Amino acid sequence: MEKNALPTRRGFLRKAAVSTALALTGTAAYTWRIEPHWVEVVRRDLPIAHLPASLAGRTLVQLSDLHIGPEVDDDYLIRNLKYVSDLNADIHVLTGDFMTCRFDEQIDHAARVLSHLRPARLATLGVLGNHDYARSFNNAAVADALAKRLNDVGIHLLRNDCRELQGLTIVGLDDLWSRRFAPEQVLPSLGPECASLVLCHNPDAVDEGKWYGYRGWILSGHTHGGQCKPPFLPPPLLPVRNPRYVAGEVALHDGRRLYINRGLGHLRRVRFNVRPEITVFTLIAQPLA
């Protein structure tokens, strides 16, 4: 037998260390270079009670958390906005955090990027997120200026207000952290047989106890799905009080249903096991109990 035919303990440990280093380097490269731009298009039904027959089968696309600004690549966002435009959806909804900014320096930038989203057939609607109120999360002047510029490019913001589209009422609630969340201004006007859908950036808002008997869907964002999630474990960092509110569909105790979009952008360019998301909903009539 040759003298060095069998591996030594030192050699084994050296190879293991090299393999581990390569694996960690590969994982780091994946979380930085690949997954942050590897968009998943999630297609699912959205059952709505009392939905008019004319809207059954229509398409609603949700985008969230673009975070236009210094951290997210413009070309990446524009490419996906053009993809959504080519879907020819009936309704677009954008659930907040259009930009990341210190003050108002990103407003024109955000409008330029979002001008690549062609308006949907019926309406393109949105709500504000905490980052749309600037770094303090409560600068109303910045939010107002952003709302005006978004309207110029065809995105109509609902700020504790609603819009009726062929018998479907879409409600938009202002951001929870901005201290302008005011469901009492709009939810009491929804009748029990009103086909309706609510947009609200922060999913924690569903626990605020001011929903006035509303029993439909709430579309949210805000969490980015945690951005990094170890397999079989919850994400270690979430910007919500309720740890149930991570991503996807969540059934609430009173019959409401929550859907949390994982977002298209990021605050830091890192994602692991939490791909960015475009959600394509097909509206269907929910059978009445």
C-alpha positions as CSV (number, residue, x, y, z in Angstrom):
1,M,0.0,0.0,0.0
2,E,1.3,3.5,-0.8
3,K,2.3,5.6,2.1
4,N,-0.2,8.4,1.6
5,A,-3.1,6.4,0.1
6,L,-5.3,6.9,3.1
7,P,-6.5,10.4,4.0
8,T,-5.1,11.9,7.2
9,R,-7.2,13.7,9.7
10,R,-5.5,17.0,8.9
11,G,-6.2,16.5,5.2
12,F,-9.8,15.7,5.8
13,L,-10.3,18.8,8.0
14,R,-8.6,20.9,5.4
15,K,-10.9,19.7,2.6
16,A,-13.9,20.1,4.8
17,A,-12.9,23.7,5.6
18,V,-12.4,24.4,1.9
19,S,-15.8,22.9,1.0
20,T,-17.5,24.9,3.8
21,A,-15.9,28.1,2.6
22,L,-17.0,27.5,-1.0
23,A,-20.5,26.6,0.1
24,L,-20.8,29.8,2.2
25,T,-19.3,31.9,-0.6
26,G,-21.8,30.4,-3.1
27,T,-24.7,31.0,-0.7
28,A,-23.7,34.6,-0.1
29,A,-23.4,35.1,-3.9
30,Y,-26.9,33.6,-4.4
31,T,-28.5,35.7,-1.6
32,W,-27.0,38.9,-3.1
33,R,-26.8,38.4,-6.8
34,I,-29.6,35.9,-7.8
35,E,-32.6,35.7,-5.5
36,P,-33.2,39.4,-5.0
37,H,-34.0,39.6,-8.8
38,W,-35.5,36.1,-9.2
39,V,-39.2,37.1,-9.2
40,E,-41.9,34.5,-8.6
41,V,-45.2,35.2,-10.4
42,V,-47.9,33.8,-8.0
43,R,-51.2,33.0,-9.7
44,R,-54.3,32.3,-7.5
45,D,-58.0,32.9,-7.3
46,L,-59.5,35.7,-5.3
47,P,-63.0,34.8,-4.2
48,I,-65.2,37.8,-3.4
49,A,-68.7,37.7,-2.0
50,H,-71.4,39.4,-4.2
51,L,-68.9,39.8,-7.1
52,P,-70.8,41.0,-10.1
53,A,-70.9,38.5,-12.9
54,S,-69.3,41.0,-15.3
55,L,-66.1,40.9,-13.1
56,A,-65.9,37.1,-12.7
57,G,-62.7,35.9,-14.4
58,R,-61.1,39.3,-14.6
59,T,-57.5,39.8,-13.5
60,L,-56.1,41.8,-10.7
61,V,-52.3,42.2,-10.3
62,Q,-50.8,43.2,-7.0
63,L,-47.4,44.8,-6.7
64,S,-45.9,45.9,-3.4
65,D,-42.7,47.4,-1.8
66,L,-40.8,48.5,-4.9
67,H,-38.6,50.7,-2.7
68,I,-37.4,52.8,-5.6
69,G,-34.2,54.5,-4.5
70,P,-30.5,53.9,-4.0
71,E,-30.8,50.2,-3.1
72,V,-33.0,48.7,-5.8
73,D,-31.8,48.5,-9.4
74,D,-34.0,50.6,-11.8
75,D,-33.6,48.3,-14.7
76,Y,-34.8,45.4,-12.7
77,L,-37.9,47.2,-11.6
78,I,-38.6,48.6,-15.1
79,R,-38.3,45.1,-16.6
80,N,-40.9,43.8,-14.2
81,L,-43.2,46.8,-14.6
82,K,-43.2,46.2,-18.3
83,Y,-43.9,42.5,-17.7
84,V,-47.0,43.4,-15.6
85,S,-48.1,45.9,-18.3
86,D,-48.0,43.1,-20.9
87,L,-50.3,41.0,-18.8
88,N,-53.1,43.4,-19.8
89,A,-54.7,43.1,-16.4
90,D,-58.1,44.6,-15.6
91,I,-56.9,46.1,-12.3
92,H,-53.5,46.9,-10.9
93,V,-53.1,47.5,-7.1
94,L,-49.9,48.7,-5.4
95,T,-49.8,48.2,-1.7
96,G,-47.2,50.8,-0.6
97,D,-43.5,51.6,-0.1
98,F,-43.1,52.9,-3.5
99,M,-39.8,54.5,-2.5
100,T,-37.1,54.6,0.1
101,C,-36.1,58.1,0.9
102,R,-34.7,60.4,3.6
103,F,-37.0,63.3,2.6
104,D,-38.5,64.0,-0.8
105,E,-35.4,63.4,-3.0
106,Q,-36.8,60.2,-4.6
107,I,-40.2,61.4,-5.6
108,D,-39.4,62.3,-9.2
109,H,-37.2,59.2,-9.5
110,A,-40.2,57.0,-8.3
111,A,-42.5,58.7,-10.8
112,R,-40.0,58.1,-13.7
113,V,-39.7,54.4,-12.9
114,L,-43.4,53.9,-12.4
115,S,-44.3,55.6,-15.7
116,H,-43.2,52.2,-17.2
117,L,-46.3,50.6,-15.7
118,R,-49.1,50.9,-18.3
119,P,-52.5,51.6,-16.7
120,A,-54.7,48.6,-16.3
121,R,-58.0,48.4,-18.2
122,L,-60.3,49.5,-15.3
123,A,-58.0,51.2,-12.8
124,T,-54.5,51.4,-11.3
125,L,-54.9,52.0,-7.6
126,G,-52.6,52.1,-4.6
127,V,-52.0,52.9,-1.0
128,L,-49.1,54.4,0.8
129,G,-46.6,52.6,3.0
130,N,-44.5,53.8,5.9
131,H,-41.4,54.6,3.7
132,D,-43.6,56.8,1.5
133,Y,-43.8,59.2,4.5
134,A,-40.0,59.7,4.5
135,R,-37.5,58.5,7.0
136,S,-39.6,59.6,10.0
137,F,-42.6,57.6,8.6
138,N,-44.9,60.5,9.4
139,N,-44.0,63.3,7.0
140,A,-47.3,64.1,5.4
141,A,-45.9,66.7,3.1
142,V,-43.7,64.1,1.4
143,A,-46.6,61.7,1.2
144,D,-48.8,64.3,-0.4
145,A,-46.2,65.3,-2.9
146,L,-45.7,61.6,-3.9
147,A,-49.4,61.1,-4.2
148,K,-49.6,64.0,-6.7
149,R,-46.7,62.7,-8.8
150,L,-48.1,59.2,-8.9
151,N,-51.5,60.5,-10.0
152,D,-49.6,62.2,-12.9
153,V,-48.4,58.8,-14.1
154,G,-51.8,57.1,-13.8
155,I,-51.6,55.6,-10.2
156,H,-54.5,56.8,-8.1
157,L,-53.9,56.5,-4.4
158,L,-56.7,55.7,-2.0
159,R,-56.1,57.3,1.4
160,N,-58.9,56.2,3.7
161,D,-61.1,56.3,0.6
162,C,-62.6,53.9,-2.0
163,R,-63.2,53.5,-5.7
164,E,-66.1,51.6,-7.3
165,L,-65.3,49.6,-10.4
166,Q,-68.3,48.0,-12.1
167,G,-69.8,47.0,-8.8
168,L,-66.6,46.1,-6.9
169,T,-65.6,48.6,-4.2
170,I,-61.9,48.8,-3.6
171,V,-61.0,50.5,-0.3
172,G,-57.5,51.9,0.4
173,L,-56.4,52.6,4.0
174,D,-53.6,54.9,4.8
175,D,-50.4,53.5,6.5
176,L,-50.6,52.4,10.1
177,W,-47.3,53.8,11.2
178,S,-48.0,57.2,9.6
179,R,-50.7,57.7,12.2
180,R,-53.1,58.4,9.4
181,F,-54.8,55.0,9.4
182,A,-58.5,55.8,9.6
183,P,-60.8,53.0,8.6
184,E,-63.7,54.8,10.3
185,Q,-63.7,57.2,7.4
186,V,-64.6,54.6,4.8
187,L,-65.4,51.1,6.1
188,P,-68.8,52.0,7.7
189,S,-70.1,53.0,4.3
190,L,-69.8,49.4,3.0
191,G,-73.1,47.6,2.9
192,P,-73.5,43.9,3.9
193,E,-74.0,43.0,0.2
194,C,-71.3,45.2,-1.2
195,A,-68.6,43.3,-3.2
196,S,-65.4,44.8,-1.7
197,L,-61.7,44.5,-1.3
198,V,-59.3,46.4,1.0
199,L,-55.7,47.5,0.4
200,C,-53.6,48.2,3.5
201,H,-49.8,48.2,3.5
202,N,-49.1,47.0,7.0
203,P,-50.7,43.6,7.9
204,D,-50.6,44.5,11.7
205,A,-53.5,46.9,10.9
206,V,-55.9,43.9,10.7
207,D,-55.6,43.6,14.5
208,E,-56.5,47.2,15.2
209,G,-60.2,46.4,15.9
210,K,-61.7,49.1,13.7
211,W,-63.1,47.0,10.9
212,Y,-66.8,47.7,11.3
213,G,-68.0,44.3,10.3
214,Y,-65.9,44.0,7.2
215,R,-65.5,40.3,6.3
216,G,-63.6,40.3,2.9
217,W,-60.0,40.2,1.7
218,I,-57.2,42.6,2.8
219,L,-54.2,42.8,0.5
220,S,-51.0,43.9,2.2
221,G,-47.2,44.0,1.8
222,H,-44.6,45.5,4.2
223,T,-42.9,42.4,5.5
224,H,-41.0,41.4,2.3
225,G,-41.6,37.9,3.7
226,G,-38.8,38.5,6.1
227,Q,-36.3,38.6,3.1
228,C,-34.3,35.7,4.6
229,K,-35.9,32.6,5.9
230,P,-34.0,29.5,7.1
231,P,-35.6,26.2,5.9
232,F,-38.4,25.0,8.1
233,L,-38.0,28.0,10.5
234,P,-39.7,31.4,10.6
235,P,-37.7,34.4,9.4
236,P,-35.6,35.9,12.2
237,L,-36.6,39.6,11.5
238,L,-40.1,40.8,10.7
239,P,-41.3,44.4,10.9
240,V,-44.7,43.4,12.5
241,R,-46.0,42.7,15.9
242,N,-47.9,39.6,15.0
243,P,-45.5,36.8,13.9
244,R,-48.3,35.1,11.9
245,Y,-48.1,37.9,9.3
246,V,-45.2,36.8,7.1
247,A,-46.3,36.1,3.6
248,G,-49.1,34.6,1.6
249,E,-52.7,33.9,2.8
250,V,-53.6,34.2,6.5
251,A,-57.1,33.3,7.7
252,L,-58.3,35.7,10.5
253,H,-60.6,34.7,13.3
254,D,-63.6,36.8,12.2
255,G,-63.9,35.6,8.6
256,R,-61.6,38.1,7.0
257,R,-58.7,36.8,4.9
258,L,-55.3,38.5,4.6
259,Y,-52.9,38.2,1.7
260,I,-49.3,39.4,2.2
261,N,-47.3,40.0,-0.9
262,R,-43.5,39.5,-0.5
263,G,-42.6,42.6,-2.4
264,L,-40.6,43.3,-5.5
265,G,-37.9,45.5,-4.0
266,H,-35.8,45.5,-0.8
267,L,-34.2,47.7,1.8
268,R,-30.9,45.8,1.5
269,R,-30.1,43.6,-1.5
270,V,-30.3,40.2,0.2
271,R,-33.0,37.5,-0.1
272,F,-32.8,33.8,0.9
273,N,-35.7,31.4,0.5
274,V,-38.0,34.4,0.0
275,R,-38.2,35.3,-3.6
276,P,-39.7,38.7,-4.7
277,E,-43.3,38.4,-5.8
278,I,-45.8,39.6,-8.4
279,T,-49.3,38.3,-7.6
280,V,-51.8,37.7,-10.3
281,F,-55.3,37.1,-8.9
282,T,-58.3,35.9,-10.9
283,L,-61.5,37.3,-9.5
284,I,-64.2,34.7,-8.8
285,A,-67.5,34.8,-7.0
286,Q,-67.4,33.5,-3.5
287,P,-70.3,31.1,-2.8
288,L,-72.7,32.6,-0.2
289,A,-73.1,30.6,3.1
